Amino acid sequence: MAWANVKLADALKRTICKFTFVKVDGTVKVAVGTLKPSMLPDKSRNAGDIDYNVQRYFDVKQQGWRCFKRINLVAA
């Protein structure tokens, strides 16, 4: 699953991606997000600390920042 996380992180920087992960409460979430700078809100492009165990992304449906534990990625 490590390569899937690396590939997803790279793809998020270039485009909008659809991916699936298990939330902390055990439910499965299908997310659509991006990290492409031109698609992010102006004030939040560099927001937040870096945690290598967590993947942050901008949820394009909810128009807000979300994250998940990288170990919980199911499909990218």
C-alpha positions in Angstrom: 0.0 0.0 0.0 3.0 2.3 0.4 3.3 2.8 -3.4 -0.4 3.5 -3.6 0.1 6.3 -1.1 3.1 7.7 -3.0 1.2 7.6 -6.3 -1.9 9.3 -4.7 0.2 12.0 -3.1 1.8 12.7 -6.5 -1.5 12.6 -8.4 -3.2 15.0 -5.9 -0.6 17.6 -6.7 -1.5 17.5 -10.4 -5.2 16.9 -10.6 -8.5 15.9 -9.0 -8.4 12.3 -7.7 -11.0 9.9 -6.5 -9.9 7.5 -3.8 -11.2 5.4 -1.0 -10.1 5.1 2.6 -11.4 3.7 6.0 -12.3 6.5 8.4 -11.4 6.3 12.1 -14.9 5.2 13.0 -14.6 2.2 10.6 -16.8 3.5 7.8 -15.5 3.6 4.2 -15.4 6.9 2.5 -15.0 7.6 -1.2 -13.4 11.0 -1.5 -12.7 13.4 -4.4 -9.9 15.8 -3.6 -6.8 17.7 -4.9 -3.7 19.5 -3.8 -3.2 21.3 -7.1 -2.3 24.9 -6.2 -4.6 26.5 -8.8 -7.6 24.7 -7.4 -7.0 25.5 -3.7 -8.5 28.5 -1.8 -6.1 31.4 -1.8 -5.6 31.6 2.0 -5.0 27.9 2.7 -2.4 26.9 0.1 0.3 26.2 2.7 -1.8 25.7 5.8 -1.0 23.1 8.4 1.9 21.1 9.8 3.4 18.1 8.0 2.6 14.7 9.4 3.9 11.8 7.3 1.4 9.4 8.7 -1.6 11.5 7.5 -2.5 12.6 4.0 -4.2 16.0 3.8 -6.3 16.9 0.8 -8.8 19.6 -0.3 -12.2 17.9 -0.7 -13.7 19.4 -3.9 -17.2 18.3 -3.0 -17.3 19.7 0.5 -14.9 22.7 -0.3 -12.8 22.1 2.8 -9.6 20.5 4.1 -9.8 16.8 5.1 -7.3 14.2 6.0 -6.9 10.4 6.6 -4.3 8.1 8.0 -2.2 6.8 5.1 -2.4 3.3 6.5 -6.2 3.4 6.0 -6.0 3.9 2.2 -8.0 1.2 0.4 -7.9 2.3 -3.3 -6.5 5.1 -5.3 
